[in-house]
Amino acid sequence: MRRLRHRIDALDRRIVGLLNERAALGREVGRAKVAAGRRAIRDLEREREVLLRVTMANGGPMPQADLLVIYRRLIAVTRALEGNDRRRHRAGGEIRG
């Protein structure tokens, strides 16, 4: 059991790194939206595409509904980061990765 838990711990570290990498990329997308003059943060069509791709990629054993809950939250967190970046930008602050 100890070996399995060590593998889980290592995987958790990788997952955290990947989640932060994804969030950083989402912030870059937000900066690109601003540069392109897009005012809206939320892109419902893109969110639907992401959720569809995640659903199609899921081979289990995680139930689809649970995976979608996780991804919806991930998308919401990324939108919040983008919103914070925009507020800092409007206030004249520097946006750092």
Secondary structure, DSSP 8 states (H G I E B T S, - for coil): -HHHHHHHHHHHHHHHHHHHHHHHHHHHHHHHHHHTT---S--HHHHHHHHHHHHHH--SSS-HHHHHHHHHHHHHHHHHHHHHHHHHHHTT-----
